[in-house]
């Protein structure tokens, strides 16, 4: 099963919250708004700042703000900031394993990993906060109406 780490998921949530406006946000405010532990949000913001995705603002009304416009930040960047380079297997990234010399699937895993990285790089933070229309299956509704 492919699954993002909790930190990558939370990092995306924190960034999506901050992308809703151009304000400076404190870790406490973000944590309270998202229902997360303040220590966790603080750690996430520091990791995001290290990768220049958020900027630290000093002062009495300081905190963190997005370092770039949400359209210029990709989901891949956020995941990389939280977890390091995206790699679906040990050898599909930059590391290798003891089976590398006789592995027949390594090249294919690297290709699949590249496709996933490209897909995540094409999704901007702005797209993640844009409302999505709800799809309603009209056949399901009609069949319920008929059986009622």
CORCOR-V285161 format. One record per pair of residues at least 6 apart in sequence whose ideal C-beta (glycine too) atoms are under 6 Angstrom apart, sorted by sequence separation. I is the first residue (numbers start at 1). GAP is how many residues later the second one is. D is the distance in Angstrom with one decimal. If there is no record, write none. Layout:
# CORCOR-V285161
I&GAP&D / I&GAP&D
This chain:
# CORCOR-V285161
48&6&4.5 / 57&6&5.8 / 87&6&3.2 / 91&6&5.2 / 18&7&5.6 / 31&7&4.2 / 49&7&5.5 / 79&7&6.0 / 90&7&5.0 / 56&8&6.0 / 57&8&5.9 / 85&8&5.1 / 91&9&6.0 / 28&10&5.3 / 31&10&4.1 / 54&10&4.6 / 55&10&5.6 / 27&11&5.8 / 30&11&5.0 / 54&12&5.9 / 55&12&4.6 / 17&13&5.9 / 54&13&5.6 / 27&14&4.8 / 53&14&5.7 / 27&15&4.2 / 52&15&5.2 / 91&15&5.1 / 14&16&5.8 / 17&17&5.9 / 92&17&4.3 / 27&18&5.6 / 92&18&5.0 / 45&19&5.0 / 89&20&4.8 / 13&21&5.8 / 92&21&3.7 / 88&25&5.1 / 53&28&5.8 / 14&30&5.4 / 51&30&3.9 / 86&31&5.2 / 11&33&5.3 / 24&33&4.8 / 48&33&5.5 / 10&34&5.7 / 47&34&5.6 / 26&37&4.1 / 25&38&5.0 / 24&39&4.6 / 25&39&5.7 / 24&41&4.9 / 76&41&6.0 / 76&44&3.9 / 75&45&4.9 / 76&45&4.1 / 74&47&4.8 / 18&48&5.5 / 75&48&4.6 / 74&50&5.9 / 19&51&4.0 / 73&52&4.3 / 71&53&5.1 / 70&55&4.0 / 71&55&4.3 / 70&56&3.9 / 15&63&5.5 / 12&66&5.3 / 11&67&5.0 / 8&71&4.7 / 11&71&4.2 / 8&74&4.3 / 7&75&4.3 / 8&75&5.1 / 5&78&5.2 / 19&106&5.1 / 15&110&5.6 / 19&110&5.1 / 16&112&5.3 / 16&113&5.1
